[in-house]
Amino acid sequence: MKDVKRPALEGSVAVRDGRRLSFAEYGSPRGSAIVWMHGTPGARRQIPFEARAYAEQHGLRIIGIDRPGIGSSTPHLYPQLLDWAGDLELLLDALAVDTVRLVGLSGGGPYVLAAGAALGERVQGIAVLGGVAPVLGPDAAAGGVIQLAKWLSPLLRAGRVPLGVALTQLIRLARPVAGPGLDLYAAVQPPGDKNLLGRPEFKAMFLDDLLNGSRFQTSAPIHDLILFTREWGFALADVRVPVRWWHGDDDHIVPFHHGAHVVDRLPDAAMSVIDGESHLGGLGIAEEVLSTVMSLGS
């Protein structure tokens, strides 16, 4: 497996109610800050090597954050997605970040939109890569795999603790065969994701993130699914931050029309179609994403 350079800084920050959020930093410690929110599943190191190199070359500071229940972040189920922005604000204060830009992959998309709605001018711009759309309320999008989680949400809520324990144990058992397991997963994906997961640097990044992030716990994906299938606590019209959205036109997990639906309902948003790519396509254009999001705001 390709050698993986450790983050420039890793640690955890105290947030509300005695909890902690863990993070990893890449690039320049004094550069303009970009918070990169991982997908579902994922953790703080789920940041492409191309993005890390771009940050070093351009003096940027990329911060990956473990959501509650992964890595060293205290397990916690927010009442609604909007509430997470209170923890993000405390983390930014602790890391001396005044203004920030946000990137959210897949399940990280709702989190960066929530921060855009809650934190006002502190957020300069947002990039979303194949982000999840609301499934309830006036902003809801129809269809897609996320509808299955909506139907199962009562079971997920009732069994979230034992499900989290079971998922953690399953990943621990699978650790010795994580590499071949990722190869098997890639083999049944559409061509776009199969090609990306077949690249050594992406395989190394995903394995490093999985094995480090799941070392202690893995309840965050369950919490994500519960939160995505609730009311988010804000309307898309409340996200007045400029948003740029990339979506593969062959996305098999979050349908392209979900992304188009959200972009149409955001006050300041534009869509970029990634031709022939599936769900992870945005990870393969990290330089374009970072240069674009850095052009937003003041």
N, C-alpha and C positions, 0 to 999 in steps of 0.2 A: 504493500500500500504506500502511496505517496506520503513523504514526510509532511507533517502538519505543524506549522509554526504556531507556537502558543500565542495567546493574546498579549498585547502590550501590558494590560492590566486586567485582573479579575478580582471580584470581591462581592460584597453584599452591603446593602443600605437599609437602615431602619425606616420602616414606613408606619402606617397606622396600626393601632391595636397590638403593638408588640411584635408585629410581623416583620419579615425582611424580604427584599427582592435582590436576587443575584444578577450580576451583569458581567460582560466582557467587553473590553475596548480594543480597537485596532486603529492604526494610523497615528496622527499627531495629537498629543494630549492637550494642546492649546489651539487646535483648529476648530473651524465651524463644526457644530455637532449635528450628527444624523443618528437618530434612534432607528434601529432595524428590528422590526418585530417578526419573529419566526412564524412559520406555518403550524398547522395542526396535523400530526405531532411535530415537535421540534423544540429547540432550546437556544440558548444565548449564542452558540457558535455556528448557527445555521446562516452563515454569511459567506457568499462566494469568494474564492481566493481573488478573483478579478476585482471585486469590490474592495477587498483589503489592500491590494496593490495600488488601486486607484487612490484610495485614501492616503496612503503613504506618499505617493507622487504629487498629490495636490494639497497636502497639508490639511486633510480633513480628519475628523474624529468620529469614527463609527462606534456606536454603543449598542450591543445586543443585550436584550433583557430576557431572563427566564420568567415566564408567567407563573403565578402561584401554583405550586404543585409539581414543578419540574426543577431540576438542578437543586440549588440551595434556597430557592424561594419558598417561603412558608405556604403550605396548602391553604387555600381559601377560595370560597365561591362568592363572588361579588353578587349583590342583589340584582344588578343589571350592568351591562357593559360600561355605561357612562361612569359608574363609580370608580372604575379602575384609574381614571385620569387623576384622581386625588393621590394615588400612590405614585404615579408617574411624576407628578409635580414635586413631590418630596424627593424622589430620586434625582431629578434634575437640579433641585436646590443643593442637594448633598454633593453633587459632582460639579457644582459651580457652572451650570449651563443656563445662560440667560434666555437665548432663543434657540429653537431647534427645528430641524426638518425631520420628517418621519417617512419610513418605508415599511410597508406591510405586505407580506407574502401570504396569500390564501387566507388562512384563519387569522393572520395578523392584520388583515385589512379592516375588519370591524373595530379593532382596538385603535388603529391610527385614526380612523374616522371619529371615534368617540373622543379622542384627545383633541382633534381639530374642532369639535363642537364645544368642548369644555374649556380649553386653555386659551382661546382667543388669539391675540397677536403674538403670544409667545411661540406659537407654531407658525413658521414662515411658509411652509409648503408640505404637501403630502404626495407620495408615490404609492400606488397600490398595484400589486402584481397578482392578477387572477383572484381578486378578493371575494369573500363570501358576501352575499346580499341578505337583507332582512327577509324573514319568512312570515312575520306577523305585522299587522297594522297597515296603514295606508301606503307605506313604502315597500310592501312585500313583493317579492318576485316569485313567479310560479315555477314549479318543476324543479328538477335537479336532485342530486344525491342528498342534499341537506334536508329534503322533505322526509327522508327516512328517519333522521334524527328527531325531527319534529314529532313524528308519530310515536317514536320511542321515548320521548322526553319524560313522561311520567315514570318509566322504569329507570331511566338514567338518574333522575332526581332521587328516587327511593333507594337506589343501589349504588350511589356514586362512591361511597367509601369502600365497600368491598370490591367494586369494580376497579377502583384505583389500585387497591392492594393486589388484585389479581393481575392487572396489567403490568405492574411493577415486577411481580414474580415471573411473569411470562418473558419479559424482556431480559431479566437476569438469566433465565435459563437459556435464552437465545444468544446471549453475548458471545459464546465461543464460535458460533456459526453466523455471526452478523454479516460478514462479507458475502458468503454464498447466499444468505437470505436476501440481501439487497439485490444480488444478481437475479435471483428467482423473481423478485418483485418487478425488476426492470423488464424481464423477459415477457411479461404479460401486459405491459403498458403500451399505449399508442406510440407510433414512431418517434414523435418529438421527445417525450419523456424517456423512452428507451435509449435514444442516442445520447441525451444529456447524462443519464445515470451511468452510461457506459464510458464516459470520459473519466480518466483516473483522478483528476483533481476534484470533480464533483463527488465521486464515490468516496474519496478520502474525507472530504468535508462533511458529508452526511454521516459517515461512520464515526468520525471524531465527535460530532455534535450528539449523536444518539448515545454513544457509550459514555460520554461525560455527563450529558444532561440527565440520563436515566439512572445514574449511579445510586441515588438515594430514594427516588420516588418518581412516579409517573401518573399522577392524577390530573395533570393540567389538560390533557386532551378531553377527558370526561367533562371537566368544567367548561371548556370551550363549547362543546356541543350543547350543553345545557343553556349557556348564555346566548348562543346564536339563535336558539329556538324560543327565546323569550322576547318580550319587548326590550329594545336596546336602551331605552331611556332618553333618546333624542331622535329628532327627525333629520333626515338627510338634508333638508333645507337649513338646518342649524349649522351645517359645516360650511362656513363662509371662507375658509382657507382655500387657496388654489390647490386643486387635486389633479394629478395626471395619472391615468390608469392604463396599464398594459394588460392585454388578455389574449391568450392563444385562441385562434379560431377553431381549433380541434380539442378544446378543453373538455375532458371527459368527467371531471369532478365538479367544477363550478361552471355551468354552461355559459357560453359567450353572451347569451342574451341576458344573463343576470348582471354581468358587468355593464353592458349597454344600458340596462334599466337603471342601475344606480347612477351612472354618469349623467343620464338624462335628468335625474332628480336633484343632483348637486348644483348649487348656485354657480360655481366656477370650476368646471371640470372638462377634460378632454380625453378622448379614448385613442390609444394606439393599438392597432391590431397586429399581433405577432403571427404572421402567415405560416400555416402548417405546423404550428407548435401546439402542445397540449398544456397540462396544468402547470408544469414547472418552467415553462418557456421564459418567464421573466428573469429567472436566475441566470440565463445565458446572455443577457444584455445588460449586465450590471453597470458598465461604464455609461451607457446611454441613460439609464435610470438615474444614476448619481449626478451626471452633468445636468440633466433636466431638472431634478428636484432642487439642485443648488442655484438654478436660475430663477427660482420662484421667490417671491417675497422681496423685502427690501435688503 
